[in-house]
Amino acid sequence: MRTFVPSATEVIRRWHVIDAEGQVLGRVATAAAKLLQGKHRAQYVPFLDTGDHVVVVNAAKVKLTGRKDTQKLYRTHSGYEGGLREVRATDVRKTKPARLVEEAVRGMLPKNKLGNAMYRKLKVYEGAEHPHVAQKPTAIEVA
């Protein structure tokens, strides 16, 4: 018996909405990463992008457990000597709360071109409104 491998044209991409209000950041990120990779499908293969589009709303209201609000650091480097910048999660939540979810999901995807393609299908919004209503996304409950 031969192994079935779907071609890129056979993959039908669906749209999903995850409401992050009151949910733990890690739970939301794992649910989104699973959908982006296509691991929820029977035709999943690790070397193809078989995932769906994911829209995360209410990213500003996501919960961080423990003392992560004050202890978790987000680091960026400019590339220059001494160019390391560290920002606490509370400051990130004030300035750009969507970054909390984006970086959590990004860290769970493959670190290659395939992971970049999966990450481009993630849309994160701070509030409850999103412009992807025309795609008729299905709501996903995070346990």
C-alpha positions as CSV (number, residue, x, y, z in Angstrom):
1,M,0.0,0.0,0.0
2,R,1.3,3.4,-0.9
3,T,1.4,6.4,1.4
4,F,-0.9,9.3,0.5
5,V,0.8,12.6,0.1
6,P,-1.4,15.6,-0.7
7,S,-0.2,18.1,-3.2
8,A,-0.2,21.8,-2.4
9,T,-3.2,22.4,-4.8
10,E,-5.3,19.8,-3.1
11,V,-5.2,21.5,0.3
12,I,-8.4,23.4,1.1
13,R,-7.7,26.1,3.6
14,R,-10.3,27.0,6.2
15,W,-10.5,30.0,8.5
16,H,-10.8,29.8,12.3
17,V,-11.3,32.4,15.0
18,I,-9.9,32.0,18.5
19,D,-11.2,34.3,21.2
20,A,-8.4,34.9,23.6
21,E,-10.4,36.8,26.2
22,G,-9.7,35.3,29.7
23,Q,-7.7,32.4,28.2
24,V,-4.1,31.5,29.2
25,L,-1.6,32.6,26.6
26,G,0.1,29.2,26.2
27,R,-3.2,27.4,25.6
28,V,-4.2,29.9,22.9
29,A,-0.8,29.7,21.2
30,T,-0.8,25.9,21.1
31,A,-4.3,25.8,19.6
32,A,-3.3,28.4,17.0
33,A,0.0,26.6,16.1
34,K,-1.8,23.3,15.7
35,L,-4.3,24.8,13.3
36,L,-1.6,26.7,11.4
37,Q,0.5,23.5,10.9
38,G,-2.5,21.4,9.9
39,K,-2.0,18.8,12.6
40,H,-5.7,18.6,13.1
41,R,-6.1,17.2,9.6
42,A,-5.9,13.6,8.5
43,Q,-3.8,14.6,5.5
44,Y,-1.1,16.2,7.7
45,V,2.5,15.8,6.5
46,P,5.4,17.6,8.2
47,F,7.1,18.8,5.0
48,L,4.1,20.6,3.5
49,D,2.0,23.5,4.6
50,T,-1.4,21.9,5.0
51,G,-2.7,24.3,7.7
52,D,-5.5,26.7,7.9
53,H,-5.8,30.5,8.5
54,V,-6.2,31.5,12.2
55,V,-7.6,34.8,13.5
56,V,-7.0,35.6,17.2
57,V,-9.2,38.3,18.7
58,N,-9.1,40.0,22.1
59,A,-5.3,39.5,22.3
60,A,-5.2,42.4,24.8
61,K,-7.3,40.3,27.3
62,V,-5.1,37.2,27.3
63,K,-4.0,35.9,30.7
64,L,-0.5,35.2,31.8
65,T,-0.2,32.9,34.8
66,G,2.1,33.2,37.8
67,R,4.3,36.3,37.9
68,K,5.0,36.3,34.1
69,D,3.5,39.8,33.8
70,T,6.5,41.2,35.7
71,Q,9.1,38.6,35.0
72,K,8.7,37.6,31.4
73,L,11.1,39.5,29.1
74,Y,10.8,40.1,25.3
75,R,14.2,40.6,23.7
76,T,15.1,42.2,20.4
77,H,18.6,43.0,19.1
78,S,19.4,45.7,16.6
79,G,22.4,43.9,15.3
80,Y,24.8,46.5,16.6
81,E,27.1,46.1,19.6
82,G,25.1,46.8,22.8
83,G,21.9,46.7,20.8
84,L,19.9,44.3,23.0
85,R,16.6,45.7,24.2
86,E,14.5,44.0,26.9
87,V,10.9,44.8,27.6
88,R,8.7,43.3,30.3
89,A,5.4,41.7,29.4
90,T,3.4,44.5,31.2
91,D,5.0,47.1,28.9
92,V,4.3,45.0,25.8
93,R,0.7,44.6,26.9
94,K,0.4,48.4,27.1
95,T,2.1,49.2,23.8
96,K,1.4,46.3,21.5
97,P,-0.7,43.5,23.1
98,A,-0.9,41.5,19.8
99,R,2.8,40.9,20.1
100,L,2.2,38.6,23.1
101,V,0.2,36.1,21.1
102,E,2.3,36.6,17.9
103,E,5.6,35.7,19.6
104,A,4.1,32.8,21.6
105,V,2.7,31.2,18.4
106,R,5.9,32.0,16.4
107,G,8.0,30.1,18.9
108,M,5.9,27.0,18.4
109,L,6.2,26.9,14.6
110,P,9.2,25.4,12.7
111,K,12.2,27.7,12.3
112,N,12.5,27.5,8.5
113,K,10.7,28.7,5.3
114,L,7.8,26.4,6.0
115,G,7.3,28.0,9.4
116,N,7.4,31.4,7.9
117,A,4.7,30.4,5.4
118,M,2.6,29.1,8.3
119,Y,3.1,32.3,10.4
120,R,1.9,34.5,7.5
121,K,-1.5,32.8,7.9
122,L,-1.9,34.1,11.5
123,K,-3.8,37.3,12.1
124,V,-3.9,38.8,15.6
125,Y,-6.2,41.7,16.7
126,E,-6.3,43.5,20.0
127,G,-10.0,43.9,20.1
128,A,-13.0,41.8,19.3
129,E,-13.4,43.1,15.7
130,H,-11.6,41.7,12.7
131,P,-11.9,42.3,8.9
132,H,-12.1,38.6,7.9
133,V,-15.9,38.1,8.3
134,A,-16.3,37.5,4.5
135,Q,-14.2,34.3,4.9
136,K,-16.8,32.9,7.3
137,P,-14.4,31.7,10.0
138,T,-15.5,29.0,12.4
139,A,-15.1,29.7,16.2
140,I,-12.6,27.5,18.0
141,E,-12.9,26.9,21.8
142,V,-9.7,26.7,23.7
143,A,-9.8,24.2,26.6
